Amino acid sequence: MERVNGEDIWQDREIRFDVDHKLLRMINGEVQIAKVENVEDTKGNNGDKGVIRVTNLRLIWYAMSMPRINITIGWNTITGTQSKTSTSLATRNRGGSNEAIYVLAKVSSSTTKFEFIFTTTNTTAHTKLFTTIASINRAYETTKMYRELKMRGIFIRNDGTLKILPQENIVENVSGVWNLSTETGSLGVFVITNIRVVWYAEMNVGYNVSVPYLTLYSARIRESKFGMALVLETTSSSGEYVLGFKVDPTEKLQGLLKSIQSLHKAHLLRPIFGVQYVKEKAEKSETRQIKEDEDVTDVIDNNEDDVEIEKDIRPDPFAAYFDGQHSVTDEKRLPVLNQEIGLAMEPIRNGFTLKDLWAIHIDG
């Protein structure tokens, strides 16, 4: 199994278009949760049948006729999901109108916002897909402790014990560890687990830091003004922090370094991202928790009658999904008087109301 460097994991943090097919493969720790065929990318590829895959890190859509036309949307970029009415080219031919899944997204390093519209041709498939996307999105948002560096958090109880995460096991507790972030240093305790390294001050448990192995770039020993110190460096995506700790004697320091390096390497071989999916089997009334090393693809039936659509070559994907712009299939119409606001405005797109235009983007 190839080792994954936390610095190189982009799947949950970025939006990419038309990537090489190799980048659509699951990485270590990534699990495909659901797969739905005959899903239309209504905004960018209206009329094209495609496949949407839901994983614990991202949403993937690609055209069935030409897989090099694809989108990968990391959960960390998604700011909201909604279910609205949208008329696709395929259903327009039948005079029908389907519910569509609207995905709003924004990369943290940019102010540009994107809107994606995915339309199924089956009401049952739409409901299942939307429920799955909403559930995984919530699961991702509530499991940031697995993937993000946290300082002065509430993950240490008043009695000095660590609040254990699901799938987390404490490997070692080390007392007498000085945090060198201040001139005098602060005496505290290291808690080393299979997911992260945690330090907290003995006199104030609220003064703490949690460093997941996914954010750890390197662990080494180097000289400091306090003598030999353990130095933890974090990845650029987590702020490039340099954290120093003093441990005596030297043998104890060396042992601590080896433990952290060993656990760091093991974790990058089989990362635990924290996102778990609970799948209910109605026929057996069982609930099974899906872990990240299982193959749990839920194939959602979304069959439809074949409809041939003639369309132009795919436009620039960035422009197609840029939020606030019309999709390539929308007709440009002259402004009309809106009685609610007393102003002339461009006609609102199908499936939206005036209120939606004010509420569609809500920054968390």
C-alpha positions as CSV (number, residue, x, y, z in Angstrom):
1,M,0.0,0.0,0.0
2,E,1.4,3.4,-1.0
3,R,1.9,5.9,1.7
4,V,-0.2,9.0,1.6
5,N,1.3,12.3,2.6
6,G,-1.1,14.6,4.4
7,E,0.3,17.5,2.4
8,D,-0.8,15.8,-0.8
9,I,-4.4,15.1,0.2
10,W,-6.5,17.5,-1.8
11,Q,-9.6,15.4,-2.4
12,D,-11.7,16.9,0.4
13,R,-10.4,20.5,0.1
14,E,-10.6,21.4,-3.6
15,I,-12.9,21.6,-6.6
16,R,-11.4,20.3,-9.8
17,F,-12.7,20.0,-13.3
18,D,-11.8,17.4,-16.0
19,V,-9.0,15.7,-14.1
20,D,-7.1,12.7,-15.3
21,H,-9.1,9.5,-14.6
22,K,-6.4,8.4,-12.2
23,L,-7.3,11.2,-9.8
24,L,-10.9,9.9,-9.6
25,R,-9.6,6.7,-8.0
26,M,-10.1,6.2,-4.3
27,I,-7.0,7.1,-2.2
28,N,-6.0,5.3,1.0
29,G,-8.8,5.8,3.6
30,E,-11.3,7.0,1.0
31,V,-14.5,4.9,0.7
32,Q,-17.2,5.0,-1.9
33,I,-20.6,5.2,-0.1
34,A,-23.0,5.5,-3.0
35,K,-23.0,5.3,-6.8
36,V,-25.9,6.6,-9.0
37,E,-26.0,6.3,-12.8
38,N,-28.0,8.4,-15.2
39,V,-27.5,11.6,-13.3
40,E,-27.4,14.8,-15.3
41,D,-25.0,17.7,-14.6
42,T,-27.7,20.2,-15.5
43,K,-25.7,23.3,-15.2
44,G,-22.5,22.4,-17.0
45,N,-23.5,19.4,-19.2
46,N,-27.2,19.7,-19.6
47,G,-28.5,16.6,-21.4
48,D,-25.5,14.4,-20.7
49,K,-26.0,11.2,-18.7
50,G,-23.4,10.8,-16.1
51,V,-22.4,8.9,-12.9
52,I,-22.2,10.5,-9.5
53,R,-20.2,8.8,-6.7
54,V,-20.4,9.8,-3.1
55,T,-17.3,9.1,-1.0
56,N,-16.3,10.1,2.6
57,L,-14.1,12.9,1.1
58,R,-15.9,14.2,-2.0
59,L,-18.6,14.1,-4.7
60,I,-17.5,12.9,-8.1
61,W,-19.5,13.3,-11.3
62,Y,-18.3,12.1,-14.8
63,A,-20.0,11.8,-18.1
64,M,-20.9,8.2,-19.1
65,S,-20.0,8.8,-22.7
66,M,-16.8,10.7,-22.0
67,P,-15.3,10.2,-18.5
68,R,-12.7,12.8,-19.1
69,I,-15.5,15.3,-18.6
70,N,-15.7,15.2,-14.8
71,I,-16.0,17.2,-11.6
72,T,-14.6,16.4,-8.1
73,I,-16.0,18.5,-5.2
74,G,-14.4,18.1,-1.8
75,W,-16.7,18.2,1.2
76,N,-14.6,21.0,2.8
77,T,-15.6,23.3,-0.1
78,I,-19.4,22.6,0.2
79,T,-21.3,25.4,1.9
80,G,-24.8,24.1,1.4
81,T,-27.1,21.6,-0.4
82,Q,-30.7,22.1,-1.4
83,S,-33.4,20.2,-3.3
84,K,-35.2,22.3,-5.9
85,T,-37.2,21.9,-9.1
86,S,-35.1,22.0,-12.3
87,T,-36.0,21.2,-15.8
88,S,-33.2,19.4,-17.6
89,L,-33.0,18.8,-21.4
90,A,-33.9,15.1,-21.0
91,T,-37.0,15.8,-19.0
92,R,-37.9,18.8,-21.1
93,N,-38.3,16.6,-24.1
94,R,-41.1,14.8,-22.1
95,G,-42.5,18.0,-20.8
96,G,-41.6,17.0,-17.3
97,S,-39.7,18.7,-14.5
98,N,-37.6,16.8,-11.9
99,E,-36.3,17.7,-8.5
100,A,-32.6,18.5,-8.6
101,I,-29.8,18.6,-6.0
102,Y,-28.2,22.1,-5.8
103,V,-24.7,22.0,-4.3
104,L,-23.2,25.3,-3.3
105,A,-19.4,25.4,-2.9
106,K,-16.5,27.7,-2.3
107,V,-12.7,27.1,-2.0
108,S,-11.4,28.6,1.3
109,S,-8.5,30.3,-0.5
110,S,-10.8,32.1,-2.9
111,T,-13.9,34.3,-2.8
112,T,-15.3,32.6,-5.9
113,K,-18.5,30.7,-5.3
114,F,-19.8,27.8,-7.4
115,E,-23.2,26.2,-8.0
116,F,-23.7,22.7,-9.2
117,I,-27.0,21.2,-10.2
118,F,-27.4,17.4,-10.4
119,T,-30.7,16.0,-11.7
120,T,-31.9,12.4,-11.5
121,T,-34.7,11.0,-13.6
122,N,-36.2,9.0,-10.8
123,T,-37.9,10.5,-7.7
124,T,-36.8,7.6,-5.4
125,A,-33.2,7.9,-6.6
126,H,-33.3,11.7,-6.0
127,T,-34.5,11.3,-2.5
128,K,-31.9,8.6,-1.6
129,L,-29.1,10.5,-3.2
130,F,-30.0,13.8,-1.6
131,T,-30.4,12.1,1.8
132,T,-27.0,10.5,1.4
133,I,-25.3,13.7,0.4
134,A,-26.8,15.7,3.2
135,S,-25.9,13.0,5.8
136,I,-22.2,12.7,4.6
137,N,-21.9,16.5,4.5
138,R,-23.1,16.7,8.2
139,A,-20.8,13.9,9.1
140,Y,-17.8,15.7,7.6
141,E,-18.6,18.9,9.3
142,T,-18.8,17.3,12.7
143,T,-15.6,15.3,12.5
144,K,-13.0,18.0,11.9
145,M,-11.0,16.9,15.0
146,Y,-9.7,14.0,12.8
147,R,-8.4,16.3,10.1
148,E,-7.7,19.8,11.6
149,L,-5.2,21.2,14.1
150,K,-7.0,22.6,17.1
151,M,-5.7,24.9,19.8
152,R,-7.4,25.8,23.1
153,G,-10.2,23.4,22.4
154,I,-12.7,21.6,24.7
155,F,-11.4,18.1,24.0
156,I,-9.8,17.7,27.5
157,R,-12.1,17.1,30.5
158,N,-11.5,18.9,33.8
159,D,-10.0,15.8,35.3
160,G,-7.3,15.8,32.6
161,T,-8.7,12.9,30.5
162,L,-9.0,13.1,26.7
163,K,-12.4,12.9,25.1
164,I,-11.9,9.9,22.9
165,L,-13.1,10.0,19.2
166,P,-14.7,7.0,17.5
167,Q,-12.0,4.7,16.2
168,E,-9.4,6.4,18.5
169,N,-7.2,4.5,20.9
170,I,-4.8,5.9,23.5
171,V,-1.4,4.5,22.9
172,E,0.6,6.4,25.6
173,N,0.4,9.1,28.2
174,V,3.6,11.0,28.9
175,S,3.8,13.5,31.8
176,G,6.5,16.1,32.4
177,V,6.4,17.6,28.9
178,W,7.2,21.3,28.6
179,N,5.5,23.3,25.9
180,L,8.2,25.8,24.7
181,S,5.8,28.3,23.0
182,T,6.4,30.8,25.9
183,E,9.6,32.2,27.3
184,T,9.3,30.2,30.5
185,G,7.6,27.1,29.1
186,S,4.4,25.4,30.4
187,L,4.5,22.0,32.1
188,G,1.9,19.5,30.8
189,V,1.0,16.1,29.5
190,F,1.3,14.4,26.1
191,V,-1.5,12.0,25.1
192,I,-0.5,10.0,22.0
193,T,-3.2,8.1,20.1
194,N,-3.5,6.3,16.8
195,I,-5.1,9.5,15.3
196,R,-3.3,12.5,16.9
197,V,-0.9,13.9,19.3
198,V,-2.5,16.0,22.1
199,W,-0.7,18.2,24.7
200,Y,-2.4,20.0,27.6
201,A,-1.1,22.1,30.5
202,E,-1.4,20.5,33.9
203,M,-2.5,23.7,35.6
204,N,-5.0,24.7,32.9
205,V,-6.5,22.0,30.7
206,G,-8.0,24.7,28.4
207,Y,-4.4,25.5,27.3
208,N,-3.9,22.7,24.8
209,V,-3.3,21.6,21.3
210,S,-4.4,18.7,19.2
211,V,-2.3,17.7,16.1
212,P,-3.9,15.0,13.9
213,Y,-1.3,12.9,12.0
214,L,-3.1,14.1,8.8
215,T,-1.8,17.6,9.6
216,L,1.7,16.6,10.8
217,Y,4.5,17.2,8.3
218,S,7.4,16.0,10.4
219,A,8.5,15.1,13.9
220,R,12.2,15.4,14.9
221,I,14.6,16.4,17.6
222,R,16.6,19.6,17.3
223,E,18.6,22.0,19.5
224,S,16.7,24.9,21.2
225,K,17.6,27.5,23.8
226,F,16.1,25.0,26.3
227,G,18.3,22.2,25.1
228,M,17.3,19.3,22.9
229,A,13.6,19.5,22.0
230,L,10.9,17.6,20.2
231,V,9.7,19.6,17.2
232,L,6.4,19.0,15.4
233,E,5.9,20.8,12.1
234,T,2.5,20.9,10.5
235,T,1.5,21.0,6.8
236,S,1.1,24.2,4.9
237,S,-2.7,23.5,4.6
238,S,-2.9,23.5,8.5
239,G,-0.9,26.7,9.0
240,E,2.7,25.5,9.0
241,Y,3.0,25.6,12.7
242,V,6.3,24.7,14.5
243,L,5.6,23.3,18.0
244,G,8.4,22.7,20.4
245,F,8.4,20.4,23.5
246,K,11.0,19.6,26.1
247,V,11.2,16.2,27.7
248,D,13.8,14.8,30.1
249,P,15.8,12.6,30.2
250,T,17.2,12.2,26.6
251,E,16.2,8.5,26.5
252,K,12.6,9.5,27.2
253,L,12.7,12.1,24.5
254,Q,14.1,9.6,21.9
255,G,11.4,7.1,22.8
256,L,8.7,9.7,22.5
257,L,9.9,10.7,19.0
258,K,10.0,7.0,17.8
259,S,6.4,6.5,19.0
260,I,5.1,9.5,17.2
261,Q,7.0,8.8,14.0
262,S,5.9,5.2,14.0
263,L,2.2,6.1,14.5
264,H,2.4,8.9,12.0
265,K,3.7,6.5,9.3
266,A,1.1,3.9,10.1
267,H,-1.7,6.4,10.0
268,L,-0.7,7.8,6.6
269,L,-0.7,4.2,5.3
270,R,-4.3,3.8,6.4
271,P,-5.7,7.2,7.2
272,I,-8.8,7.6,9.4
273,F,-10.7,10.7,8.1
274,G,-13.5,10.3,10.7
275,V,-16.4,10.3,8.3
276,Q,-18.7,7.3,9.0
277,Y,-21.9,6.3,7.3
278,V,-24.7,4.5,9.0
279,K,-26.6,2.3,6.6
280,E,-30.0,1.0,7.6
281,K,-31.2,-2.3,6.1
282,A,-35.0,-2.1,6.3
283,E,-35.6,-5.7,5.5
284,K,-33.6,-6.8,8.5
285,S,-34.1,-3.7,10.7
286,E,-30.4,-3.5,11.3
287,T,-28.1,-0.5,11.5
288,R,-24.5,-1.1,10.4
289,Q,-21.7,1.4,10.8
290,I,-19.5,1.7,7.8
291,K,-15.8,2.1,8.5
292,E,-13.2,3.5,6.1
293,D,-11.6,0.2,5.2
294,E,-14.8,-1.4,3.9
295,D,-16.2,-1.6,0.4
296,V,-19.8,-0.3,1.0
297,T,-21.0,1.1,-2.3
298,D,-24.7,1.6,-2.3
299,V,-25.9,1.5,-5.9
300,I,-29.0,3.6,-6.3
301,D,-31.3,2.6,-9.2
302,N,-31.9,5.6,-11.5
303,N,-32.9,3.9,-14.8
304,E,-34.7,5.9,-17.5
305,D,-35.8,5.7,-21.1
306,D,-32.9,6.5,-23.5
307,V,-33.1,10.0,-24.8
308,E,-30.7,11.3,-27.4
309,I,-29.6,14.9,-26.9
310,E,-27.7,17.0,-29.4
311,K,-25.6,19.6,-27.7
312,D,-22.5,21.8,-28.3
313,I,-19.1,21.0,-27.1
314,R,-18.6,21.5,-23.4
315,P,-17.8,25.2,-22.5
316,D,-15.2,26.4,-20.1
317,P,-16.1,24.5,-16.9
318,F,-15.1,27.3,-14.6
319,A,-17.5,29.7,-16.3
320,A,-20.3,27.1,-16.5
321,Y,-20.4,26.5,-12.7
322,F,-19.6,30.1,-11.6
323,D,-22.4,31.0,-9.2
324,G,-24.5,33.9,-10.3
325,Q,-24.2,33.2,-14.1
326,H,-26.8,31.5,-16.3
327,S,-26.1,28.0,-17.4
328,V,-25.3,27.4,-21.0
329,T,-28.8,26.3,-21.7
330,D,-30.5,29.3,-20.3
331,E,-31.9,31.9,-22.7
332,K,-30.8,35.5,-22.3
333,R,-33.9,37.5,-21.6
334,L,-34.6,41.2,-21.2
335,P,-35.1,42.7,-17.7
336,V,-38.7,42.8,-16.6
337,L,-40.4,44.8,-13.8
338,N,-40.6,42.9,-10.5
339,Q,-43.6,44.1,-8.6
340,E,-42.2,43.0,-5.2
341,I,-39.2,45.3,-5.3
342,G,-40.4,47.9,-7.9
343,L,-37.3,47.4,-10.0
344,A,-36.5,46.0,-13.4
345,M,-34.5,42.8,-13.1
346,E,-33.4,39.8,-15.1
347,P,-36.1,37.0,-15.0
348,I,-35.4,34.6,-12.1
349,R,-34.2,31.2,-13.2
350,N,-36.6,28.2,-13.2
351,G,-37.0,26.7,-9.7
352,F,-36.0,29.8,-7.8
353,T,-37.9,32.7,-6.1
354,L,-36.9,36.2,-5.3
355,K,-36.4,35.2,-1.6
356,D,-34.0,32.4,-2.7
357,L,-31.7,35.0,-4.4
358,W,-31.2,36.7,-1.0
359,A,-30.8,33.4,1.0
360,I,-29.0,31.1,-1.3
361,H,-25.5,31.8,0.1
362,I,-25.2,31.5,3.8
363,D,-21.7,31.5,5.1
364,G,-21.3,29.2,8.2
